[in-house]
Amino acid sequence: MVKFRNVEIVSLCLIILLPQCSAPVEKQVKWPDKIQVILDNTTVLKYDIGKRLPLYLWPAIDPGVLSDEKAEQLIKEMDKRGIGIVCSWSMDDTSKVLSQCLPIARAQKKLGQRVNIDATDLLNSFFNGDESTAHIDANDKPFFDSSFGDHKMGCPFTLDSRKDEIRKRVEKFVRRYRNEGLSVNFIFTDWEIDGPLEVNRAYEASKKCERCSKYLGKDFTFQEFQKTMREMRAYLQSYSYSEPVLSQFPDALVGNYAVYPNDGYRYWYDYFEYYVAGQPCREEQHARYRKWYNDFPLTGFTFAMPVVYPWSGIYKWYDFDNSDYRWFYNMLLNAGNAGKSTPQTIPVISFVHWHTIFEGSGADSTVKQMSKECYRELLWHMLLRGTDAFFLWCMENENPEEVRLLHEVYAEAQKYGKFLDDGIPITFDLPCKPATVISGLALGDSVLVRRTDFDQNRDTVQILAGTKLLSVGYAPGSCKVISLK
């Protein structure tokens, strides 16, 4: 009798609960882990992004081979979050590559989204290790520049023989997309340690190369060398990459990692780079900002791609007691360099990262991690100083935090879409010690401003916006729209 009553009670509970479960349950889709991480750490946008660029994320590259139906479902899910899926072109297994890329591209076209491509593998490598690309010493013996680690960097004056092979790779994929009735709307490469470069000991190697001396003269200076290397590098990128893309898709956004208009200096060093005594630079505290050549106009690129990373070396360049300002100062200096130097008609898509990047021997316990709050403020100020979109690079284990932090700012920023679309930065000034930092976008009779304080100041601060003096009050963690009337 007791068991019978228990059965009755259970049955009654099921009957009571049944109406709550009557709606059909949507089948849970199994996505690759890196895609699921994105879905788990982002939210559906509250504000429409309009025609603004999506957020690009490293884990959103190459989601795997999907059916047309599943590809469309993925693009819809990502579009809700403002995230662009990217697919990679590669010569390794063309049929397999296309089986991944084409369903995604078809879905993106159908849903009115940008078709996004990573073409890095197609450009690798001009310096392919072949002895024919080596430098030639006074004894007619070939040699490579060893200052780039395992990469066999040779004589830049041999690379004319490589440009057509690289171009044909790009043309092959461009033609296939054109023949499929598809487009290419955004295409980037992460082309770094290859081709003509002047950094590290490249200048010394070319000084010892008979072929380099033939073309450059016996007594060429570093600045002459840098100018020539950057012009040659730009030509190779233009001929082999941007030209074949833009010839078929003239409205495509085409660019490469770390190539962007600049003010004549570079405020950071990549992981494979180091300063060599005698190279021209501007010093500030312990930092050496290298004299740089503005090769962007020669590349044919249609968007700028600065790199705004917390390289560990930055931390010890400055003596600020406020450790967050060590990161913020350099990284916004770098981002502002691209923002102020790039024409308004050219988008700035900045590579970003939060976790400290330790170059060389590894982690250093004396380097303090930038706070999440500081990183958020940095991202906001970048948007108000000319950055149009972000591209996150990170390690796989960093995906959850990196994606979440960046998406939070990106999602909230869409609230100010009109300013992001058409606003003009009001300042690129940056205090050379921890203090109040203000950035803003002017649009018509209004200015969108953000104020971040790295000292104890809480008083109202005035800043010039065009011909008007703005009073900006203390408002931590928020943006304000101020009227110019």
Secondary structure per residue as TSV (DSSP state, phi and psi in degrees):
chain	resnum	aa	ss	phi	psi
A	1	M	-	360.0	-40.2
A	2	V	H	-62.7	-44.5
A	3	K	H	-61.3	-39.4
A	4	F	H	-61.6	-43.8
A	5	R	H	-62.7	-39.2
A	6	N	H	-61.2	-40.8
A	7	V	H	-62.2	-42.2
A	8	E	H	-61.2	-42.7
A	9	I	H	-63.3	-45.3
A	10	V	H	-61.7	-42.3
A	11	S	H	-62.9	-41.3
A	12	L	H	-62.5	-41.3
A	13	C	H	-61.3	-42.1
A	14	L	H	-63.2	-40.4
A	15	I	H	-64.3	-41.1
A	16	I	H	-64.6	-39.6
A	17	L	H	-80.4	-20.1
A	18	L	G	-55.3	-45.7
A	19	P	G	-59.4	-30.1
A	20	Q	G	-71.8	-19.3
A	21	C	G	-107.7	7.8
A	22	S	-	-72.8	-23.9
A	23	A	S	-67.9	142.2
A	24	P	-	-62.3	138.3
A	25	V	-	-90.8	124.8
A	26	E	-	-69.6	133.3
A	27	K	-	-65.9	129.8
A	28	Q	-	-74.4	122.6
A	29	V	-	-84.6	137.1
A	30	K	-	-91.1	109.5
A	31	W	-	-102.7	158.1
A	32	P	-	-55.0	150.8
A	33	D	H	-52.9	-44.1
A	34	K	H	-68.2	-29.8
A	35	I	H	-73.0	-39.9
A	36	Q	H	-63.8	-36.2
A	37	V	H	-59.1	-41.0
A	38	I	H	-64.1	-47.1
A	39	L	H	-62.5	-36.1
A	40	D	H	-74.6	-20.6
A	41	N	T	-118.0	16.5
A	42	T	-	-133.5	165.9
A	43	T	-	-126.2	160.1
A	44	V	-	-65.2	136.2
A	45	L	-	-67.2	141.4
A	46	K	S	-84.2	-25.4
A	47	Y	S	-120.3	139.6
A	48	D	-	-68.9	135.8
A	49	I	-	-85.5	-5.7
A	50	G	T	59.2	-130.3
A	51	K	T	-98.5	10.3
A	52	R	S	-68.2	158.3
A	53	L	-	-67.4	148.1
A	54	P	-	-75.8	175.0
A	55	L	E	-87.2	128.5
A	56	Y	E	-103.4	133.1
A	57	L	E	-129.4	137.6
A	58	W	E	-57.6	-42.9
A	59	P	E	-69.8	-8.5
A	60	A	E	-92.6	16.0
A	61	I	E	-97.2	130.1
A	62	D	-	58.3	78.7
A	63	P	-	-78.1	-0.1
A	64	G	-	103.4	177.3
A	65	V	-	-80.4	120.6
A	66	L	-	-125.9	151.1
A	67	S	-	-68.5	164.0
A	68	D	H	-58.2	-40.3
A	69	E	H	-64.7	-45.3
A	70	K	H	-71.9	-34.6
A	71	A	H	-62.1	-41.9
A	72	E	H	-64.9	-39.5
A	73	Q	H	-63.5	-41.3
A	74	L	H	-64.9	-45.6
A	75	I	H	-60.4	-39.4
A	76	K	H	-63.2	-43.8
A	77	E	H	-63.4	-42.0
A	78	M	H	-71.6	-36.3
A	79	D	H	-62.9	-35.0
A	80	K	H	-59.0	-28.2
A	81	R	H	-101.1	-2.0
A	82	G	T	76.9	25.3
A	83	I	E	-109.9	135.0
A	84	G	E	-97.3	126.9
A	85	I	E	-80.0	137.7
A	86	V	E	-119.2	137.9
A	87	C	E	-119.2	147.2
A	88	S	E	-101.5	136.9
A	89	W	-	-92.2	137.3
A	90	S	-	-153.1	149.8
A	91	M	S	-89.8	-2.5
A	92	D	S	-60.0	-49.9
A	93	D	S	-149.5	88.5
A	94	T	H	-58.2	-42.3
A	95	S	H	-65.0	-39.3
A	96	K	H	-68.2	-41.0
A	97	V	H	-60.2	-46.7
A	98	L	H	-68.0	-30.7
A	99	S	H	-66.3	-23.9
A	100	Q	H	-87.1	-43.6
A	101	C	H	-73.3	-43.7
A	102	L	H	-66.0	-43.7
A	103	P	H	-59.5	-38.7
A	104	I	H	-64.1	-46.2
A	105	A	H	-63.8	-39.6
A	106	R	H	-63.2	-41.8
A	107	A	H	-65.8	-41.7
A	108	Q	H	-62.8	-41.9
A	109	K	H	-65.2	-45.8
A	110	K	H	-59.0	-38.2
A	111	L	T	-93.3	6.3
A	112	G	T	73.8	25.1
A	113	Q	-	-99.7	163.8
A	114	R	-	-70.6	140.7
A	115	V	-	-90.0	118.2
A	116	N	E	-112.8	132.1
A	117	I	E	-130.2	140.3
A	118	D	E	-107.9	112.5
A	119	A	-	-105.7	20.1
A	120	T	H	-54.5	-47.8
A	121	D	H	-62.1	-27.5
A	122	L	H	-69.1	-29.8
A	123	L	H	-85.9	-13.2
A	124	N	-	-90.1	120.0
A	125	S	-	-139.2	146.3
A	126	F	S	-70.8	-50.0
A	127	F	S	-85.5	92.2
A	128	N	-	-95.6	12.6
A	129	G	S	88.7	-8.9
A	130	D	-	-67.2	140.0
A	131	E	G	-61.0	-24.7
A	132	S	G	-66.6	-15.8
A	133	T	G	-98.1	5.2
A	134	A	S	-78.7	160.8
A	135	H	E	-67.8	162.5
A	136	I	E	-124.8	121.9
A	137	D	-	-85.7	-176.9
A	138	A	T	-63.9	-20.9
A	139	N	T	-97.4	15.1
A	140	D	S	66.1	25.3
A	141	K	-	-101.3	138.3
A	142	P	E	-74.1	145.9
A	143	F	E	-152.5	156.7
A	144	F	-	-114.4	154.7
A	145	D	B	-76.9	118.4
A	146	S	-	-92.0	6.3
A	147	S	T	-84.0	6.2
A	148	F	T	-115.7	30.1
A	149	G	T	72.3	-131.4
A	150	D	T	-81.7	-6.0
A	151	H	-	-77.6	125.1
A	152	K	-	-83.6	87.6
A	153	M	B	-88.3	122.8
A	154	G	-	-114.6	-142.8
A	155	C	-	-87.5	122.7
A	156	P	G	-64.0	-21.8
A	157	F	G	-81.8	9.0
A	158	T	G	-102.0	-7.2
A	159	L	G	-82.1	-5.9
A	160	D	G	-60.9	-29.5
A	161	S	G	-73.5	-13.5
A	162	R	T	-99.7	-18.1
A	163	K	H	-66.3	-35.3
A	164	D	H	-70.7	-38.0
A	165	E	H	-61.1	-44.7
A	166	I	H	-64.9	-43.6
A	167	R	H	-60.4	-41.9
A	168	K	H	-62.5	-34.0
A	169	R	H	-62.1	-46.9
A	170	V	H	-64.1	-44.7
A	171	E	H	-59.7	-37.2
A	172	K	H	-58.3	-47.4
A	173	F	H	-74.2	-38.0
A	174	V	H	-61.5	-44.1
A	175	R	H	-63.0	-41.1
A	176	R	H	-62.2	-43.3
A	177	Y	H	-65.4	-41.1
A	178	R	H	-62.8	-44.1
A	179	N	H	-66.8	-28.2
A	180	E	T	-82.4	0.0
A	181	G	T	75.4	20.7
A	182	L	-	-102.1	173.8
A	183	S	-	-128.7	170.1
A	184	V	-	-121.9	117.5
A	185	N	-	-104.6	-30.5
A	186	F	E	-142.4	126.8
A	187	I	E	-143.1	131.0
A	188	F	E	-133.7	163.7
A	189	T	E	-132.7	152.4
A	190	D	-	-110.3	63.4
A	191	W	-	-96.7	105.3
A	192	E	-	-118.9	-77.1
A	193	I	S	-87.8	77.0
A	194	D	S	-171.9	159.7
A	195	G	S	70.3	-176.0
A	196	P	S	-63.4	127.2
A	197	L	-	-140.7	148.5
A	198	E	-	-107.7	-4.9
A	199	V	T	-79.7	174.8
A	200	N	T	55.8	-129.3
A	201	R	T	-104.4	22.3
A	202	A	H	-61.8	-37.1
A	203	Y	H	-63.1	-44.8
A	204	E	H	-62.7	-41.3
A	205	A	H	-63.2	-42.3
A	206	S	H	-68.8	-29.9
A	207	K	H	-63.0	-28.7
A	208	K	T	-91.1	-5.6
A	209	C	-	-93.2	125.3
A	210	E	H	-65.3	-37.1
A	211	R	H	-68.6	-42.3
A	212	C	H	-60.9	-42.3
A	213	S	H	-64.9	-32.5
A	214	K	H	-63.4	-41.0
A	215	Y	H	-84.8	-34.6
A	216	L	H	-100.3	-13.9
A	217	G	-	91.5	162.2
A	218	K	T	-71.1	-31.6
A	219	D	T	-115.5	37.6
A	220	F	-	-67.6	141.8
A	221	T	-	-86.9	169.1
A	222	F	H	-63.5	-42.2
A	223	Q	H	-66.4	-35.3
A	224	E	H	-64.8	-40.0
A	225	F	H	-64.8	-46.6
A	226	Q	H	-59.9	-47.2
A	227	K	H	-57.5	-45.5
A	228	T	H	-66.2	-44.2
A	229	M	H	-62.5	-43.3
A	230	R	H	-69.5	-35.8
A	231	E	H	-68.1	-41.1
A	232	M	H	-65.6	-42.3
A	233	R	H	-62.1	-43.3
A	234	A	H	-62.9	-41.2
A	235	Y	H	-62.1	-45.6
A	236	L	H	-63.2	-39.3
A	237	Q	H	-67.2	-38.8
A	238	S	I	-67.1	-50.5
A	239	Y	I	-65.9	-45.1
A	240	S	I	-90.5	-15.7
A	241	Y	I	-129.2	-66.4
A	242	S	I	-69.4	-38.5
A	243	E	H	-59.7	-54.5
A	244	P	H	-62.6	-30.3
A	245	V	H	-71.4	-51.2
A	246	L	H	-71.2	-22.0
A	247	S	H	-65.8	-28.8
A	248	Q	H	-101.3	-32.4
A	249	F	-	-130.3	77.6
A	250	P	T	-63.2	-17.6
A	251	D	T	-96.0	5.1
A	252	A	-	-67.5	146.1
A	253	L	E	-87.5	117.0
A	254	V	E	-122.8	131.6
A	255	G	E	-163.4	177.8
A	256	N	E	-141.1	146.5
A	257	Y	T	-46.0	127.5
A	258	A	T	71.6	14.7
A	259	V	-	-109.8	116.1
A	260	Y	-	-162.0	152.6
A	261	P	-	-59.8	150.0
A	262	N	-	-147.7	172.4
A	263	D	S	-95.1	16.1
A	264	G	S	101.2	-1.7
A	265	Y	E	-135.8	155.0
A	266	R	E	-119.3	130.8
A	267	Y	-	-101.3	18.0
A	268	W	-	-152.9	164.0
A	269	Y	-	-123.4	134.3
A	270	D	-	-73.3	168.7
A	271	Y	T	-62.3	-23.2
A	272	F	T	-100.5	4.3
A	273	E	-	-107.2	153.6
A	274	Y	-	-153.0	158.5
A	275	Y	-	-78.8	139.0
A	276	V	-	-116.6	127.1
A	277	A	T	-51.3	136.4
A	278	G	T	100.1	-20.4
A	279	Q	S	-72.9	135.5
A	280	P	-	-63.4	135.6
A	281	C	E	-156.5	168.1
A	282	R	E	-114.5	128.2
A	283	E	E	-99.2	141.4
A	284	E	E	-144.4	118.8
A	285	Q	T	49.9	-119.1
A	286	H	T	-99.4	5.1
A	287	A	E	-86.8	145.7
A	288	R	E	-123.1	104.4
A	289	Y	E	-86.9	115.3
A	290	R	E	-72.6	141.7
A	291	K	E	-62.4	131.1
A	292	W	-	-125.8	158.8
A	293	Y	-	-108.8	134.6
A	294	N	-	-86.6	86.3
A	295	D	-	-90.3	-5.3
A	296	F	H	-53.3	-47.6
A	297	P	H	-60.4	-21.5
A	298	L	H	-87.7	-9.9
A	299	T	H	-84.5	-21.4
A	300	G	T	80.5	3.5
A	301	F	-	-67.2	149.3
A	302	T	S	-114.6	4.2
A	303	F	S	-146.5	154.3
A	304	A	B	-96.8	146.5
A	305	M	-	-136.6	73.9
A	306	P	-	-69.7	162.3
A	307	V	E	-117.9	115.8
A	308	V	E	-120.0	83.1
A	309	Y	-	-117.2	151.8
A	310	P	-	-86.5	71.0
A	311	W	B	-60.9	136.6
A	312	S	H	-59.2	-32.4
A	313	G	H	-60.7	-29.3
A	314	I	H	-56.7	-38.2
A	315	Y	H	-56.1	-37.9
A	316	K	T	-94.3	3.5
A	317	W	T	-73.3	-25.4
A	318	Y	-	-123.2	155.6
A	319	D	-	-105.8	14.6
A	320	F	-	-59.9	134.5
A	321	D	S	-65.9	-34.4
A	322	N	S	-77.7	102.1
A	323	S	H	-65.6	-31.7
A	324	D	H	-61.3	-34.2
A	325	Y	H	-70.9	-23.6
A	326	R	H	-59.3	-43.9
A	327	W	H	-72.3	-51.7
A	328	F	H	-58.6	-45.3
A	329	Y	H	-59.8	-51.7
A	330	N	H	-68.0	-43.3
A	331	M	H	-70.4	-35.4
A	332	L	H	-76.2	-31.9
A	333	L	H	-57.8	-43.7
A	334	N	H	-68.1	-47.9
A	335	A	H	-63.6	-40.4
A	336	G	H	-65.7	-31.0
A	337	N	H	-56.8	-48.0
A	338	A	H	-68.5	-42.2
A	339	G	H	-61.2	-44.8
A	340	K	H	-79.2	-19.9
A	341	S	H	-96.4	-13.4
A	342	T	S	-95.9	129.9
A	343	P	-	-56.4	149.0
A	344	Q	T	-58.6	-26.9
A	345	T	T	-81.1	-8.9
A	346	I	S	-107.3	121.1
A	347	P	-	-65.9	145.9
A	348	V	B	-109.1	114.5
A	349	I	E	-113.3	106.0
A	350	S	E	-95.6	128.8
A	351	F	E	-70.0	131.7
A	352	V	E	-134.0	163.2
A	353	H	-	-165.1	147.0
A	354	W	-	-105.1	-51.7
A	355	H	S	-59.0	142.4
A	356	T	-	-59.1	134.9
A	357	I	B	-101.0	111.4
A	358	F	-	-92.3	115.7
A	359	E	-	-86.8	157.1
A	360	G	T	71.9	-118.1
A	361	S	T	-74.3	-11.3
A	362	G	-	115.9	-163.4
A	363	A	-	-59.5	146.0
A	364	D	-	-127.7	115.9
A	365	S	T	-67.2	-15.9
A	366	T	T	-83.1	-8.4
A	367	V	S	-93.5	117.7
A	368	K	-	-88.2	130.5
A	369	Q	-	-60.7	137.9
A	370	M	-	-62.2	137.6
A	371	S	-	-71.2	156.9
A	372	K	H	-62.4	-38.5
A	373	E	H	-62.4	-41.5
A	374	C	H	-65.6	-40.7
A	375	Y	H	-62.9	-42.9
A	376	R	H	-59.9	-45.1
A	377	E	H	-62.7	-40.4
A	378	L	H	-58.2	-47.4
A	379	L	H	-60.2	-43.2
A	380	W	H	-61.4	-46.6
A	381	H	H	-66.2	-32.7
A	382	M	H	-61.4	-44.4
A	383	L	H	-62.3	-31.4
A	384	L	T	-90.3	4.3
A	385	R	T	-127.7	27.0
A	386	G	T	111.8	-11.2
A	387	T	-	-73.1	129.3
A	388	D	-	-95.8	-30.3
A	389	A	E	-155.5	161.3
A	390	F	E	-112.9	148.5
A	391	F	E	-128.4	112.1
A	392	L	E	-85.5	126.1
A	393	W	-	-110.6	137.7
A	394	C	-	-162.3	166.0
A	395	M	-	-76.1	157.6
A	396	E	G	-58.1	-41.9
A	397	N	G	-70.0	-13.7
A	398	E	G	-93.7	-7.8
A	399	N	H	-49.2	-52.0
A	400	P	H	-57.1	-53.1
A	401	E	H	-67.2	-43.3
A	402	E	H	-63.3	-45.1
A	403	V	H	-64.6	-45.0
A	404	R	H	-62.9	-48.7
A	405	L	H	-59.4	-47.2
A	406	L	H	-68.9	-43.0
A	407	H	H	-66.0	-34.0
A	408	E	H	-57.9	-45.9
A	409	V	H	-69.5	-46.0
A	410	Y	H	-57.6	-45.6
A	411	A	H	-64.5	-44.3
A	412	E	H	-68.2	-34.4
A	413	A	H	-64.8	-26.7
A	414	Q	G	-62.9	-17.0
A	415	K	G	-58.0	-28.9
A	416	Y	G	-106.0	40.9
A	417	G	H	-54.1	-42.2
A	418	K	H	-63.7	-39.1
A	419	F	H	-66.5	-41.7
A	420	L	H	-64.6	-35.0
A	421	D	H	-71.7	-47.6
A	422	D	H	-126.8	-1.5
A	423	G	-	-69.6	152.7
A	424	I	E	-115.3	127.9
A	425	P	E	-57.1	137.4
A	426	I	-	-92.3	-18.7
A	427	T	-	-158.9	152.0
A	428	F	-	-125.6	12.9
A	429	D	-	-66.4	145.3
A	430	L	-	-145.9	118.9
A	431	P	-	-61.3	138.7
A	432	C	S	-82.1	9.8
A	433	K	S	-150.2	161.9
A	434	P	S	-54.2	122.5
A	435	A	-	-162.6	-160.2
A	436	T	E	-84.3	129.7
A	437	V	E	-115.0	129.5
A	438	I	E	-125.5	135.1
A	439	S	E	-131.3	156.5
A	440	G	E	-165.5	159.0
A	441	L	E	-120.5	124.9
A	442	A	E	-93.7	134.5
A	443	L	E	-144.2	112.1
A	444	G	T	60.8	-124.2
A	445	D	T	-98.5	17.6
A	446	S	E	-131.2	155.7
A	447	V	E	-132.1	128.3
A	448	L	E	-89.5	118.2
A	449	V	E	-124.1	154.4
A	450	R	E	-136.2	135.2
A	451	R	E	-119.3	131.1
A	452	T	E	-129.2	130.1
A	453	D	E	-109.2	125.8
A	454	F	S	-107.4	11.0
A	455	D	S	-134.6	-161.9
A	456	Q	S	-93.6	7.3
A	457	N	-	-66.9	130.5
A	458	R	-	-127.9	4.3
A	459	D	S	-77.2	159.8
A	460	T	-	-64.2	138.7
A	461	V	E	-118.1	139.9
A	462	Q	E	-103.3	142.7
A	463	I	E	-143.4	145.0
A	464	L	E	-84.5	127.7
A	465	A	E	-120.3	98.6
A	466	G	T	67.6	-116.2
A	467	T	T	-105.2	3.7
A	468	K	E	-108.7	143.6
A	469	L	E	-95.6	120.3
A	470	L	E	-98.6	142.6
A	471	S	E	-104.3	119.4
A	472	V	E	-114.8	115.0
A	473	G	-	-82.5	168.9
A	474	Y	-	-69.7	122.1
A	475	A	-	-152.5	73.8
A	476	P	T	-59.6	135.7
A	477	G	T	70.4	23.5
A	478	S	-	-147.4	159.1
A	479	C	E	-104.0	155.7
A	480	K	E	-133.3	145.4
A	481	V	E	-102.9	119.7
A	482	I	E	-113.0	132.5
A	483	S	E	-78.1	141.3
A	484	L	-	-91.2	-5.1
A	485	K	-	-71.9	360.0
